[in-house]
Amino acid sequence: NSNLYLLSARLREVGCSVLPLGLCRDEPEALSRQLAKGEEVDLLISTGGVSVGDRDYLREVLLSQDFDTVFWKVAIKPGKPVLFGLLRGKPVLGLPANPAAAAATFELFVRPALLRLAGHTGVRGEVRKGRLAEAVIGGGDRQLFLWCRLEWVGDSYRVQVSRRQGSGQNRSLQGANALLAVPTNVERLEAGAIVEVHLL
């Protein structure tokens, strides 16, 4: 359960008190009991169970409890099945289970939402431009977010994309300090291209 440790650390960095509710079996009854444990919290975050697999019951269970879906599934990679809505007025964010996808959707959705709820106006991370060290392949009809490292080299920033980018790869986060957003329908960005990255 590496997601618990990463998300707990990131939540504390933005000033949240974290109450881990523990692991839960992929069964509707177990999920209902687990959700009930979070009645006193201000916001619920889960990982897993939000896609369309045979054992992905979270959305179904939430809907049975008067959940109001704001959005489910976003055209991004990793993290397409991210879920957000209100459970009797309480914000609920369902993140994918895969570690890199959970981390990316935290940075793209959860962190900005928490900052907005805390009254901040500038909720997006700082954006910088740099030169791409190596060519990257695009994500087709989904906006692709790649873990990368932004470093000052000589007289400009260099963007080095992490080698392993699979949504199940924890290693893609190692040493990363930014996310490179590759627009939809861009087949390839060549080495040397000037790109924008979102600092973590």
Kinemage of the C-alpha trace (Angstrom):
@kinemage 1
@onewidth
@group {chain A} dominant
@subgroup {mainchain}
@vectorlist {calphas} color= white
{ca asn a 1} P 0.000 0.000 0.000
{ca ser a 2} L 2.587 2.535 -1.103
{ca asn a 3} L -0.199 4.993 -1.985
{ca leu a 4} L -0.979 5.522 1.708
{ca tyr a 5} L 2.523 6.733 2.502
{ca leu a 6} L 2.916 8.964 -0.529
{ca leu a 7} L -0.522 10.550 -0.223
{ca ser a 8} L -0.237 10.979 3.550
{ca ala a 9} L 3.065 12.809 3.130
{ca arg a 10} L 1.727 15.073 0.382
{ca leu a 11} L -1.439 15.806 2.382
{ca arg a 12} L 0.568 16.792 5.442
{ca glu a 13} L 2.732 19.072 3.284
{ca val a 14} L -0.368 21.106 2.396
{ca gly a 15} L -1.464 21.288 6.038
{ca cys a 16} L -3.976 18.436 6.316
{ca ser a 17} L -4.514 16.131 9.262
{ca val a 18} L -4.614 12.592 7.863
{ca leu a 19} L -6.854 9.834 9.218
{ca pro a 20} L -6.031 6.551 7.423
{ca leu a 21} L -9.110 4.309 7.330
{ca gly a 22} L -7.178 1.186 6.341
{ca leu a 23} L -7.374 -1.307 3.515
{ca cys a 24} L -10.679 -2.652 2.259
{ca arg a 25} L -11.722 -5.709 0.296
{ca asp a 26} L -13.187 -5.170 -3.198
{ca glu a 27} L -16.705 -6.021 -2.030
{ca pro a 28} L -19.714 -3.661 -1.865
{ca glu a 29} L -20.548 -4.441 1.769
{ca ala a 30} L -16.949 -3.928 2.888
{ca leu a 31} L -16.740 -0.636 0.988
{ca ser a 32} L -19.955 0.605 2.624
{ca arg a 33} L -18.555 -0.159 6.078
{ca gln a 34} L -15.272 1.567 5.191
{ca leu a 35} L -17.004 4.703 3.918
{ca ala a 36} L -18.994 4.884 7.157
{ca lys a 37} L -15.698 5.169 9.086
{ca gly a 38} L -15.048 8.478 7.337
{ca glu a 39} L -18.222 10.249 8.444
{ca glu a 40} L -16.329 12.750 10.621
{ca val a 41} L -13.699 13.822 8.085
{ca asp a 42} L -13.915 16.915 5.880
{ca leu a 43} L -12.881 15.128 2.671
{ca leu a 44} L -12.508 11.488 1.650
{ca ile a 45} L -9.790 10.178 -0.658
{ca ser a 46} L -9.680 6.585 -1.850
{ca thr a 47} L -7.418 4.705 -4.216
{ca gly a 48} L -8.645 1.889 -6.424
{ca gly a 49} L -12.054 0.589 -7.387
{ca val a 50} L -12.912 3.498 -9.716
{ca ser a 51} L -12.348 1.946 -13.141
{ca val a 52} L -14.653 -0.450 -15.024
{ca gly a 53} L -13.248 -3.820 -13.975
{ca asp a 54} L -15.252 -6.673 -12.462
{ca arg a 55} L -14.095 -5.681 -8.947
{ca asp a 56} L -14.386 -1.880 -9.271
{ca tyr a 57} L -17.339 -1.231 -6.975
{ca leu a 58} L -16.569 2.139 -5.407
{ca arg a 59} L -18.695 4.331 -7.670
{ca glu a 60} L -21.592 1.868 -7.516
{ca val a 61} L -21.492 1.870 -3.704
{ca leu a 62} L -21.249 5.664 -3.547
{ca leu a 63} L -24.223 6.058 -5.899
{ca ser a 64} L -26.279 3.797 -3.637
{ca gln a 65} L -25.608 6.311 -0.839
{ca asp a 66} L -26.855 9.449 -2.652
{ca phe a 67} L -23.507 10.351 -4.171
{ca asp a 68} L -23.623 13.299 -6.582
{ca thr a 69} L -21.048 12.688 -9.343
{ca val a 70} L -19.278 15.858 -10.517
{ca phe a 71} L -16.970 14.001 -12.904
{ca trp a 72} L -15.760 10.463 -13.583
{ca lys a 73} L -13.121 9.606 -16.191
{ca val a 74} L -10.883 12.318 -17.601
{ca ala a 75} L -8.970 12.240 -20.896
{ca ile a 76} L -5.525 12.006 -19.263
{ca lys a 77} L -2.820 9.387 -18.947
{ca pro a 78} L -2.120 8.173 -16.321
{ca gly a 79} L -5.250 8.564 -14.214
{ca lys a 80} L -8.220 8.336 -16.595
{ca pro a 81} L -10.723 6.799 -14.120
{ca val a 82} L -10.396 9.563 -11.477
{ca leu a 83} L -13.713 10.249 -9.725
{ca phe a 84} L -14.974 13.350 -7.913
{ca gly a 85} L -18.309 14.132 -6.313
{ca leu a 86} L -20.207 14.910 -3.137
{ca leu a 87} L -21.444 12.330 -0.650
{ca arg a 88} L -24.165 14.107 1.335
{ca gly a 89} L -22.205 17.347 0.839
{ca lys a 90} L -18.801 15.847 1.637
{ca pro a 91} L -16.167 15.995 -1.151
{ca val a 92} L -14.986 12.539 -2.248
{ca leu a 93} L -12.056 11.913 -4.576
{ca gly a 94} L -11.540 8.427 -5.966
{ca leu a 95} L -8.045 8.008 -7.379
{ca pro a 96} L -6.730 5.086 -9.439
{ca ala a 97} L -4.925 2.313 -7.575
{ca asn a 98} L -1.743 2.281 -9.641
{ca pro a 99} L 0.920 4.281 -7.757
{ca ala a 100} L 2.063 6.645 -10.516
{ca ala a 101} L -1.558 7.295 -11.516
{ca ala a 102} L -2.597 7.942 -7.907
{ca ala a 103} L 0.322 10.347 -7.467
{ca ala a 104} L -0.410 12.180 -10.727
{ca thr a 105} L -4.118 12.602 -9.995
{ca phe a 106} L -3.248 13.850 -6.520
{ca glu a 107} L -1.063 16.583 -8.035
{ca leu a 108} L -3.542 17.447 -10.789
{ca phe a 109} L -6.812 17.317 -8.843
{ca val a 110} L -6.507 16.801 -5.082
{ca arg a 111} L -3.790 19.307 -4.210
{ca pro a 112} L -5.413 22.186 -6.155
{ca ala a 113} L -8.822 21.327 -4.642
{ca leu a 114} L -7.410 21.357 -1.101
{ca leu a 115} L -5.693 24.692 -1.666
{ca arg a 116} L -8.911 26.169 -3.086
{ca leu a 117} L -10.908 24.860 -0.109
{ca ala a 118} L -8.347 26.521 2.183
{ca gly a 119} L -9.006 29.867 0.505
{ca his a 120} L -5.987 30.124 -1.801
{ca thr a 121} L -6.420 31.602 -5.266
{ca gly a 122} L -3.208 30.442 -6.957
{ca val a 123} L -3.793 26.714 -6.680
{ca arg a 124} L -1.771 25.487 -9.650
{ca gly a 125} L 1.900 24.776 -9.225
{ca glu a 126} L 4.527 26.972 -10.817
{ca val a 127} L 5.135 26.432 -14.544
{ca arg a 128} L 8.606 26.695 -16.093
{ca lys a 129} L 9.968 26.254 -19.603
{ca gly a 130} L 12.882 23.999 -20.406
{ca arg a 131} L 14.574 22.127 -23.229
{ca leu a 132} L 13.634 18.458 -23.615
{ca ala a 133} L 16.668 16.201 -23.187
{ca glu a 134} L 15.191 13.280 -25.158
{ca ala a 135} L 12.275 12.757 -27.526
{ca val a 136} L 8.965 11.594 -26.032
{ca ile a 137} L 5.938 9.898 -27.603
{ca gly a 138} L 2.496 11.489 -27.107
{ca gly a 139} L -0.615 9.947 -25.580
{ca gly a 140} L -3.005 10.086 -28.548
{ca asp a 141} L -6.433 11.440 -27.627
{ca arg a 142} L -5.511 11.734 -23.941
{ca gln a 143} L -3.329 14.445 -22.437
{ca leu a 144} L -0.183 12.699 -21.275
{ca phe a 145} L 1.557 13.634 -18.024
{ca leu a 146} L 5.140 12.447 -17.672
{ca trp a 147} L 7.205 12.484 -14.497
{ca cys a 148} L 10.372 14.440 -15.126
{ca arg a 149} L 13.251 16.314 -13.568
{ca leu a 150} L 13.851 20.008 -14.280
{ca glu a 151} L 17.480 21.061 -13.815
{ca trp a 152} L 19.428 24.235 -14.560
{ca val a 153} L 22.216 23.308 -16.991
{ca gly a 154} L 24.493 26.031 -18.354
{ca asp a 155} L 22.200 28.916 -19.178
{ca ser a 156} L 18.790 27.207 -19.378
{ca tyr a 157} L 16.570 24.525 -17.875
{ca arg a 158} L 16.809 20.934 -19.073
{ca val a 159} L 13.839 18.558 -18.813
{ca gln a 160} L 14.805 14.914 -18.290
{ca val a 161} L 11.807 12.577 -18.485
{ca ser a 162} L 11.835 9.548 -16.173
{ca arg a 163} L 12.567 6.346 -18.100
{ca arg a 164} L 9.754 4.197 -16.679
{ca gln a 165} L 6.345 5.858 -17.062
{ca gly a 166} L 3.910 2.985 -16.520
{ca ser a 167} L 1.050 3.885 -14.168
{ca gly a 168} L 2.068 0.997 -11.912
{ca gln a 169} L 5.689 2.156 -11.655
{ca asn a 170} L 6.676 3.821 -8.375
{ca arg a 171} L 10.144 4.297 -9.846
{ca ser a 172} L 8.900 6.929 -12.295
{ca leu a 173} L 8.462 9.302 -9.330
{ca gln a 174} L 11.978 8.797 -8.001
{ca gly a 175} L 13.920 12.017 -8.430
{ca ala a 176} L 11.038 13.737 -10.259
{ca asn a 177} L 10.343 17.362 -9.377
{ca ala a 178} L 7.871 18.190 -12.159
{ca leu a 179} L 5.224 16.873 -14.546
{ca leu a 180} L 5.517 17.414 -18.283
{ca ala a 181} L 2.112 17.834 -19.945
{ca val a 182} L 2.039 16.567 -23.530
{ca pro a 183} L -1.068 17.925 -25.337
{ca thr a 184} L -3.574 15.582 -26.951
{ca asn a 185} L -2.933 14.373 -30.481
{ca val a 186} L 0.759 15.290 -30.381
{ca glu a 187} L 2.528 12.245 -31.782
{ca arg a 188} L 6.019 13.135 -30.647
{ca leu a 189} L 8.053 15.888 -29.009
{ca glu a 190} L 11.606 15.928 -30.291
{ca ala a 191} L 14.746 16.262 -28.196
{ca gly a 192} L 15.606 19.935 -27.885
{ca ala a 193} L 11.981 21.098 -28.015
{ca ile a 194} L 11.011 23.854 -25.575
{ca val a 195} L 8.311 22.484 -23.259
{ca glu a 196} L 6.398 23.629 -20.189
{ca val a 197} L 6.522 21.625 -16.970
{ca his a 198} L 4.489 21.915 -13.784
{ca leu a 199} L 6.682 21.967 -10.694
{ca leu a 200} L 5.691 19.658 -7.862
